[in-house]
Every structure is written in structure tokens, then in C-alpha cells.
Amino acid sequence: MSVLKITKDNFEKEVMNSDKPVLLDFWATWCGPCRMVGPTVEQVAEETLNIAKVGKINVDEEPELAQTFNVMSIPTLVVMKNGKIVENSVGVKSKQAILSMIK
């Protein structure tokens, strides 16, 4: 599976120290729109395997990370490069829109 489960334990290694851009998907199991965008995020992960990392953060399991990113609504997508947020969006996005966030 090319989508990483991001937790506070692996956040530093997988996100902050990544040499590639990282797409983070903040989601929850009870969130309908999150379930809609989930398969799209997985497709993006497959298509960007060599150029980016894709991680999912369950806001119920990782409230500290959600708070760090000021996540108020889900799904929230955040792109980080060199440990800094370069793009973010809230709500369901098309695959093309998500791919353009990473590039």
C-alpha cells in the first residue's frame, strides 16, 4: 500500500524529514466526504509513487496533529515541502485538482 498511516510517532520521519513533497489527508471514519475522497487519494498515491509521499491522518486517533494543522473541517488536504505547508484545501477534490496541488 502506497498510502502511509501518519501518526505523531512517525510524523517527524515521514513528513518533516521527507525529501519529497508530502500530501496529507486529514480524515475520519464517520466522515462521508472523507470516504468519497479516500479512493482518489489512494489513486494519487499510486500515480505519484516516485515524486511524492501520501499520508492519511485520522483526526480521531491523532487529535494533536489535527490541532497542529488547525484542521477545523474534514477532509482537509495539506501539501508539505521541506517541512513547510505549501498548499492546503478543505473538501472533496477531483484527482486532477489533488495532483496539481502536489506538482
C-alpha atoms as one frame of an Amber mdcrd trajectory, in Angstrom:
protein
   0.000   0.000   0.000   1.454   3.322  -1.006  -0.592   5.453   1.401   1.170
   5.853   4.740  -0.658   5.990   8.049   0.781   9.087   9.687   0.855   9.259
  13.484   2.589  11.566  15.915   5.196   8.813  16.302   6.225   8.731  12.614
   5.317  12.322  11.650   8.839  13.694  12.062  10.442  10.920   9.991   7.816
  10.576   7.241   6.734  14.214   6.836   9.180  16.704   8.320  12.307  14.865
   7.121  10.913  13.816   3.730  12.982  14.670   0.670   9.778  14.568  -1.419
   6.577  16.624  -1.197   4.055  15.040   1.181   0.279  15.092   0.694  -1.551
  14.697   3.994  -5.207  13.676   4.049  -6.914  14.530   7.362  -9.966  12.287
   7.657 -12.247  10.270   9.963 -14.163   7.024   9.527 -17.525   8.732  10.184
 -16.955  11.455   7.550 -18.905  10.851   4.321 -16.900  13.279   2.162 -13.681
  11.704   3.529 -14.865   8.300   2.322 -15.611   9.859  -1.081 -12.128  11.363
  -1.492 -10.274   8.376   0.049 -10.092   6.232  -3.122  -8.954   9.299  -5.096
  -6.158   9.944  -2.593  -5.078   6.302  -2.976  -5.008   6.669  -6.790  -2.900
   9.813  -6.424  -0.528   7.890  -4.131  -0.084   5.180  -6.786   0.486   7.714
  -9.576   2.980   9.841  -7.632   4.930   6.985  -6.038   8.311   8.264  -7.267
   7.745  12.003  -6.807   5.731  12.372  -3.592   4.576  10.690  -0.409   0.908
  10.425   0.533  -0.199  10.005   4.127  -3.530   9.783   5.892  -4.092  11.196
   9.358  -7.163  10.015  11.251  -8.247  13.092  13.242  -9.915  10.949  15.916
  -6.731   8.940  16.523  -4.315  11.890  16.131  -6.039  14.974  17.568  -2.691
  16.628  18.326  -1.682  16.559  14.651  -5.088  17.855  13.588  -4.713  20.683
  16.098  -1.172  21.458  14.920  -2.541  21.983  11.396  -5.634  23.883  12.640
  -7.915  21.347  10.964 -11.486  22.541  11.543 -13.274  20.635   8.763 -12.515
  17.360   7.048 -11.448  16.189   4.605  -8.510  18.588   4.686  -5.631  18.060
   2.274  -2.242  19.605   3.062   0.876  19.541   0.904   4.199  19.965   2.674
   7.624  20.515   1.136  10.795  20.724   3.210   8.749  20.654   6.421   6.590
  23.638   5.428   2.956  23.850   4.331   2.837  24.954   0.703  -0.814  24.253
  -0.082  -3.997  23.192   1.637  -7.650  22.732   0.800 -10.828  21.622   2.515
 -13.483  19.405   0.979 -13.698  16.844  -1.784 -11.390  17.497  -4.729 -11.006
  15.847  -8.115  -7.982  13.677  -8.778  -6.646  16.322 -11.179  -7.007  19.049
  -8.535  -5.150  16.931  -5.970  -2.384  16.093  -8.459  -1.950  19.782  -9.281
  -1.549  20.539  -5.557   1.465  18.203  -5.415   3.262  19.369  -8.559
